[in-house]
Amino acid sequence: MSDDRLPTHLWIQAHIRRCSAEGTPATVVHKGERMSGMLLLKLNQLGQGCRVLTQMRDMDGRLGWMPALNGDLIEERDADDYIERAVKRDPDLWVVEIESRDGSHPFEGKLL
């Protein structure tokens, strides 16, 4: 890698462990490219529905999150359908599902 970023698989693994330490269920649903794959988050807010966030970088190269499907809470089946289409378009994409009633997650970056 030409920059100082951790390989994607290590970065995600660290965040999954952080979730585990905090008692937040988190699962890697799809493994993408180990060194530089981008991440898609499925935030399962349990009875409320799900949100899907796609990892992006802003103009300065800082991590951020673009809400998919207008950022709305959607049915889990609709979130899974969206994720399936995204992975078909980009098999290097990583997908992590986090169960969080308030929609929070440990990954750095602001909503874009």
Buried (B, 14 or more C-beta within 10 A) or exposed (E): EEEEEEBBBEBBEEBBEBBEEEEBEBEBEBBBBEEEBBBBBBBBBEEEBBBBBBBBEEEEEEBBBEBBEEBEEBEBEBBBEBBEEBBEEBEBBBBBBBBBEEBEBBBEBEEB
